[in-house]
Amino acid sequence: RHLRTVVAAAFAHQAADHHDLSIPRTDHTVRFRGTAGGQRQTELPAEPPFALSVGFSTDVGKRQQWQAFVKRGKLRLPETSLATVVDAIRAAYGLPALPASWSGLSASQLADYGAGQTIYVLDAYAYSNALSDLNAFSARFGLPSCRSVPAGTGTPGLLAAPAAQGCDFMQAYPDASGNLLATAPAYNAGWAGETALDVQWAHAIAPLARIVLLSARDANTNSLAGGVMAANRMGPGVLSMSFGAAEGSWTAQMESLWSHPGITYIASTGDSGTQVNWPAVSPKVLAVGGTTLSYSGSGSRTEVAWSGAGGGISAYTALP
């Protein structure tokens, strides 16, 4: 059943606009280099994007993020079925259909939908509407709403076991040492959009898994590494990282981050074509690249590697 949460975190990287980032040698600060939506030459769907969260109907940036996702996936769905896109994606990957009711599920069904598992989503900056947007997304697509669970402050310890039923949502603010702070970091619109896609699509694939959103103070690699440390201390789960930075000799010193037992580390490969990015380059991290999926909602499907996906032969990391 752990595989279901791995699939959920991995799919979030395909659905989201991966951040192609670079690290200036002076301070190792990651920054945006571009978005897939601006690089793809595919046609926008004729029908307008629809609300995925509270702000989508009025927020131009969020509407553009949804358009970029539809463009990247080249979803071929009838106009009347866009509201069932979650069902179509689940069917395309052979996942069980969503139930008519989330009550009265058998133990096997609960496990199929991710109950008892934890997905850590690591991104940068604050996203205060994460839970309300997630629950609006859930209401739209027939997913269970999530309950807010406090993260606490200070050095995190092992989390209590996830709820046997229902979805718990926790948002924490780690510092560069992996300790949890009481105050949220600054807001960044670009990272908020990425975080929304990561959280919402992880939930769409594993609706009953616990989601722990780790919002790093900024996009500095040390800050993001602190988020990994926090997850390591919180215990077993799947850690999703939709960011990346061009590799360098410095990446070797980061390898100790990925050695905690019970955690599966997943990172996007980027969306600027051939380029080796950290943390996906690590032999201890599962690298996930974008794909082009053609699927009508039933019948056969085709999926091929997307030409903009990152990857390549590392100049610094040996083959495992």
C-alpha positions as CSV (number, residue, x, y, z in Angstrom):
1,R,0.0,0.0,0.0
2,H,3.0,2.3,0.5
3,L,3.3,2.2,-3.3
4,R,0.1,4.1,-3.6
5,T,1.5,7.1,-1.8
6,V,4.7,6.9,-3.9
7,V,2.5,7.1,-7.0
8,A,0.6,10.1,-5.5
9,A,3.8,12.0,-4.8
10,A,5.3,11.1,-8.2
11,F,2.2,12.1,-10.1
12,A,2.2,15.5,-8.4
13,H,5.5,16.2,-10.2
14,Q,3.9,15.4,-13.5
15,A,0.9,17.5,-12.9
16,A,2.8,20.5,-11.5
17,D,4.9,23.0,-13.2
18,H,8.3,21.8,-12.1
19,H,10.7,24.6,-11.0
20,D,13.8,24.7,-13.1
21,L,16.2,26.4,-10.7
22,S,19.8,27.4,-10.6
23,I,22.2,28.0,-7.8
24,P,24.6,30.9,-7.8
25,R,27.9,29.7,-6.4
26,T,28.0,32.5,-3.9
27,D,25.1,31.6,-1.7
28,H,23.4,28.5,-3.2
29,T,20.1,30.2,-3.5
30,V,17.6,28.6,-5.9
31,R,15.6,30.8,-8.2
32,F,13.1,30.3,-11.0
33,R,14.4,30.0,-14.5
34,G,11.1,29.5,-16.3
35,T,7.9,27.5,-16.5
36,A,6.7,24.7,-18.7
37,G,3.7,26.7,-19.8
38,G,5.8,29.3,-21.5
39,Q,7.9,26.7,-23.3
40,R,5.3,24.3,-24.6
41,Q,3.9,25.0,-28.1
42,T,0.7,23.0,-27.7
43,E,-2.7,24.5,-28.1
44,L,-4.8,25.6,-25.2
45,P,-8.1,23.7,-24.8
46,A,-11.1,25.5,-26.3
47,E,-13.1,25.4,-23.0
48,P,-12.1,27.8,-20.2
49,P,-10.4,26.5,-17.1
50,F,-12.6,25.8,-14.2
51,A,-12.3,26.4,-10.5
52,L,-9.9,24.1,-8.7
53,S,-9.7,26.2,-5.5
54,V,-11.2,29.2,-3.9
55,G,-9.2,31.7,-5.9
56,F,-9.1,30.1,-9.4
57,S,-12.2,31.9,-10.7
58,T,-10.7,35.3,-10.1
59,D,-6.9,34.7,-9.9
60,V,-5.4,35.0,-13.4
61,G,-2.1,33.4,-12.2
62,K,-4.0,30.3,-10.9
63,R,-6.0,30.0,-14.1
64,Q,-2.8,30.1,-16.1
65,Q,-1.3,27.3,-13.9
66,W,-4.3,25.1,-14.6
67,Q,-4.0,25.8,-18.4
68,A,-0.3,24.9,-18.2
69,F,-1.2,21.5,-16.6
70,V,-3.8,20.8,-19.3
71,K,-1.3,21.7,-21.9
72,R,1.5,19.6,-20.5
73,G,-0.8,16.5,-20.2
74,K,-2.4,17.1,-23.5
75,L,-5.6,15.8,-22.0
76,R,-8.1,14.7,-24.6
77,L,-11.3,14.8,-22.7
78,P,-14.8,15.7,-24.0
79,E,-15.7,19.3,-23.1
80,T,-18.5,18.0,-20.7
81,S,-16.1,15.7,-18.8
82,L,-13.4,18.2,-17.7
83,A,-15.1,18.2,-14.3
84,T,-14.2,14.5,-14.0
85,V,-10.5,15.0,-14.8
86,V,-9.5,13.4,-11.4
87,D,-11.5,10.3,-12.3
88,A,-9.9,10.2,-15.8
89,I,-6.4,10.5,-14.4
90,R,-7.0,7.7,-11.8
91,A,-8.4,5.5,-14.5
92,A,-5.5,6.2,-16.8
93,Y,-3.1,4.9,-14.1
94,G,-5.2,1.9,-13.1
95,L,-6.2,3.3,-9.7
96,P,-9.5,2.3,-8.1
97,A,-12.4,4.6,-8.9
98,L,-13.5,7.0,-6.2
99,P,-16.3,5.6,-4.0
100,A,-19.8,7.0,-3.9
101,S,-19.4,7.6,-0.2
102,W,-16.3,7.9,2.0
103,S,-18.0,6.2,5.0
104,G,-18.3,2.5,5.5
105,L,-15.2,1.6,3.5
106,S,-13.6,-1.8,4.1
107,A,-10.1,-2.2,5.4
108,S,-8.9,-3.0,2.0
109,Q,-10.5,0.0,0.4
110,L,-9.1,2.3,3.1
111,A,-5.6,1.0,2.3
112,D,-6.2,1.4,-1.4
113,Y,-7.0,5.1,-0.9
114,G,-3.9,5.7,1.2
115,A,-5.2,5.5,4.8
116,G,-2.4,5.1,7.3
117,Q,0.2,6.6,5.0
118,T,2.0,10.0,5.2
119,I,3.0,12.3,2.2
120,Y,5.4,15.1,3.0
121,V,5.2,17.9,0.5
122,L,8.3,20.2,0.7
123,D,8.1,23.6,-1.0
124,A,9.4,27.1,-0.2
125,Y,7.6,30.1,1.3
126,A,4.2,30.4,2.9
127,Y,0.8,29.3,1.4
128,S,-1.7,30.2,4.1
129,N,-4.7,29.1,2.0
130,A,-3.3,25.6,1.4
131,L,-6.0,23.8,3.4
132,S,-9.0,25.8,2.3
133,D,-7.9,25.5,-1.3
134,L,-7.4,21.8,-0.9
135,N,-10.9,21.3,0.6
136,A,-12.4,23.4,-2.2
137,F,-10.6,21.2,-4.7
138,S,-11.8,18.1,-2.9
139,A,-15.4,19.3,-2.9
140,R,-15.2,19.9,-6.7
141,F,-13.9,16.4,-7.4
142,G,-15.7,14.2,-4.9
143,L,-12.6,13.8,-2.6
144,P,-12.8,13.7,1.2
145,S,-12.1,17.0,2.9
146,C,-9.0,17.2,5.2
147,R,-8.9,18.1,8.9
148,S,-6.3,20.6,10.2
149,V,-3.8,19.1,12.7
150,P,-1.4,21.3,14.6
151,A,2.3,20.8,13.8
152,G,3.8,22.2,17.0
153,T,7.1,24.0,17.2
154,G,10.7,23.2,18.1
155,T,12.5,20.0,17.3
156,P,9.9,17.6,15.7
157,G,9.6,14.1,16.9
158,L,8.0,11.0,15.5
159,L,4.4,11.8,14.4
160,A,1.6,9.8,15.9
161,A,0.1,7.2,13.5
162,P,-2.1,8.7,10.8
163,A,-5.9,8.6,11.3
164,A,-7.4,5.2,10.4
165,Q,-10.1,7.0,8.4
166,G,-10.2,10.5,6.8
167,C,-7.5,12.9,5.8
168,D,-5.4,14.9,8.2
169,F,-3.5,18.0,7.0
170,M,-0.6,19.5,8.8
171,Q,1.4,22.6,7.8
172,A,4.8,23.2,9.4
173,Y,7.5,25.9,9.0
174,P,10.9,24.3,9.2
175,D,14.1,26.4,9.6
176,A,17.5,25.4,8.1
177,S,18.2,23.1,11.1
178,G,15.0,21.2,10.7
179,N,13.3,22.8,13.7
180,L,9.7,24.0,13.4
181,L,9.0,27.7,13.8
182,A,5.8,29.3,15.0
183,T,5.7,32.0,12.3
184,A,5.1,31.4,8.7
185,P,7.7,32.5,6.1
186,A,6.9,35.2,3.5
187,Y,4.4,34.6,0.7
188,N,5.5,33.9,-2.8
189,A,2.9,33.6,-5.5
190,G,4.9,31.4,-7.8
191,W,5.8,28.9,-5.1
192,A,2.2,29.0,-3.8
193,G,0.9,27.8,-7.2
194,E,3.4,25.0,-7.2
195,T,2.5,24.0,-3.7
196,A,-1.2,24.0,-4.5
197,L,-0.7,21.6,-7.4
198,D,1.6,19.3,-5.4
199,V,-0.8,19.1,-2.4
200,Q,-4.0,18.8,-4.4
201,W,-2.9,16.1,-6.8
202,A,-1.2,14.1,-4.2
203,H,-4.5,14.1,-2.4
204,A,-6.3,13.2,-5.6
205,I,-4.3,10.0,-6.0
206,A,-4.1,9.0,-2.3
207,P,-7.2,10.7,-0.8
208,L,-7.0,9.3,2.7
209,A,-3.2,9.7,3.2
210,R,-2.0,12.3,5.7
211,I,-0.5,15.3,4.1
212,V,2.3,17.2,5.9
213,L,3.1,20.5,4.1
214,L,6.6,21.7,4.9
215,S,7.0,25.3,3.9
216,A,10.7,26.3,4.0
217,R,11.7,29.8,4.9
218,D,12.9,30.6,1.4
219,A,14.3,28.9,-1.7
220,N,17.9,28.7,-0.4
221,T,19.2,25.1,-0.5
222,N,20.0,25.2,3.2
223,S,16.4,26.1,3.9
224,L,15.1,23.3,1.8
225,A,17.5,20.9,3.3
226,G,16.0,21.9,6.7
227,G,12.7,20.7,5.4
228,V,14.1,17.3,4.6
229,M,15.6,17.1,8.1
230,A,12.2,17.9,9.6
231,A,10.6,15.1,7.6
232,N,13.3,12.7,8.6
233,R,12.6,13.4,12.2
234,M,8.8,13.1,11.8
235,G,9.0,9.5,10.6
236,P,8.1,7.2,7.7
237,G,6.4,8.5,4.6
238,V,7.0,9.7,1.1
239,L,8.7,13.1,0.6
240,S,7.7,15.0,-2.5
241,M,10.1,17.7,-3.8
242,S,8.9,19.7,-6.8
243,F,12.0,21.8,-7.2
244,G,15.5,21.4,-8.5
245,A,18.8,23.1,-9.1
246,A,21.6,22.5,-11.6
247,E,24.0,20.0,-10.1
248,G,27.6,20.9,-9.0
249,S,30.4,19.6,-6.8
250,W,28.4,20.8,-3.8
251,T,25.7,18.1,-4.2
252,A,27.9,15.4,-2.6
253,Q,27.7,17.1,0.8
254,M,23.9,16.7,0.6
255,E,23.9,12.9,0.3
256,S,23.5,12.4,4.1
257,L,20.0,13.9,3.8
258,W,18.6,10.8,2.1
259,S,19.6,8.1,4.5
260,H,16.6,8.0,6.9
261,P,14.9,4.6,7.0
262,G,11.3,4.4,6.2
263,I,11.2,7.5,3.9
264,T,10.9,7.4,0.1
265,Y,12.4,10.6,-1.5
266,I,10.9,11.8,-4.8
267,A,12.1,14.8,-6.8
268,S,11.2,16.3,-10.2
269,T,13.8,16.3,-12.9
270,G,12.9,19.7,-14.2
271,D,11.2,21.0,-17.4
272,S,14.1,22.6,-19.4
273,G,15.1,19.5,-21.3
274,T,18.5,17.8,-20.9
275,Q,19.9,19.1,-17.6
276,V,21.0,17.2,-14.5
277,N,19.3,18.6,-11.4
278,W,19.6,18.2,-7.6
279,P,18.0,16.5,-5.7
280,A,16.8,14.2,-8.5
281,V,20.4,13.4,-9.3
282,S,21.0,11.6,-6.1
283,P,21.0,7.8,-6.3
284,K,18.9,7.7,-3.2
285,V,16.2,9.9,-4.7
286,L,13.5,8.7,-7.1
287,A,13.7,11.1,-10.1
288,V,10.3,11.8,-11.8
289,G,10.1,13.4,-15.2
290,G,7.1,14.8,-17.1
291,T,5.2,12.7,-19.7
292,T,2.7,13.3,-22.4
293,L,-0.5,11.4,-21.7
294,S,-3.2,10.9,-24.3
295,Y,-6.3,9.3,-22.9
296,S,-10.0,9.8,-23.6
297,G,-11.2,8.6,-20.2
298,S,-11.7,5.0,-21.3
299,G,-10.1,2.4,-23.6
300,S,-6.5,2.6,-24.6
301,R,-4.0,5.2,-23.5
302,T,-0.6,6.3,-24.7
303,E,2.1,7.9,-22.6
304,V,5.6,8.9,-23.7
305,A,8.4,10.9,-22.1
306,W,7.9,14.6,-22.5
307,S,10.6,16.4,-24.5
308,G,11.0,19.1,-21.9
309,A,11.7,16.7,-19.0
310,G,15.1,17.1,-17.4
311,G,17.7,14.4,-17.0
312,G,21.1,13.4,-18.3
313,I,24.5,11.9,-17.2
314,S,25.8,13.4,-14.0
315,A,29.2,15.0,-14.0
316,Y,29.6,14.6,-10.3
317,T,27.6,11.6,-9.1
318,A,28.7,8.1,-9.8
319,L,26.3,5.4,-11.0
320,P,24.8,3.6,-8.0
